[in-house]
Each structure stands twice: as C-alpha cells, then as structure tokens.
Amino acid sequence: MSDPVSSIRNLGPAMDAACAKAGIPDADTLRTLGADEAYARLLRSGVRPHFIGYYVLVMGLQGRPWNDCKGDEKKTLRKRFDAIKAQAFDKGLSDFERTLNEIGVIAKA
C-alpha cells in the first residue's frame, strides 16, 4: 500500500482529498508526476489557483519547509505557476460550477 499524499512534507488531509479528486491517489504518484503536472491536474479538477499552494507543493516534493522559497527561486516559480494556470485553469468552468453550487445542482466541496 502506498503512502498518502499527506505523508509528503507540508501537505495535509485537504491535499489528500484534492489529489484524489484529481486522480492522484498517493504520494508515489504525486512524486512521479512532479509538481507542475500534479498542479495542472489539480486545477483541471476544479482547485482554484493559488501561488502559495503551488510553491508549498514544490517545496514539499523537494523535502523543504514551505516557507523556504525566496528571491529569484520564488520569481521563477511564479512564472511556472502563471504558465500552468494559463494552460490548465478554466475560469469560466469554475464560475459555472459555482453557480451550480449556489442553486443546489451540485454539492459544495
């Protein structure tokens, strides 16, 4: 049996649930995908983009504290995040899903 996603530094039960929804069942799968592909899958599954969440994932996969990202490294990660967000996040779909939630068609996560 594989370790849960939350066994990776910085990641907790909420990331277990988000990854499961995105088709990432365990820590080994997350490591194999890498931060960029995994984050893109999270966005495609409905997770709202958040830069801190992205770099926490990157730092965790490197075994580093979440707040260890600084300076030029953080600027580089911001560019990667923006590119992933532009490619994988459909704001229109997110707005549509929020509307469905508001009228009770789908359950709130």
Sequence and secondary structure as in RCSB ss.txt:
>XXXX:A:sequence
MSDPVSSIRNLGPAMDAACAKAGIPDADTLRTLGADEAYARLLRSGVRPHFIGYYVLVMGLQGRPWNDCKGDEKK
TLRKRFDAIKAQAFDKGLSDFERTLNEIGVIAKA
>XXXX:A:secstr
    GGGSTT  HHHHHHHHHTT  SHHHHHHHHHHHHHHHHHHTT    HHHHHHHHHHHTT  GGG  HHHHH
HHHHHHHHHHHHH  HHHHHHHHHHHHTTSS   
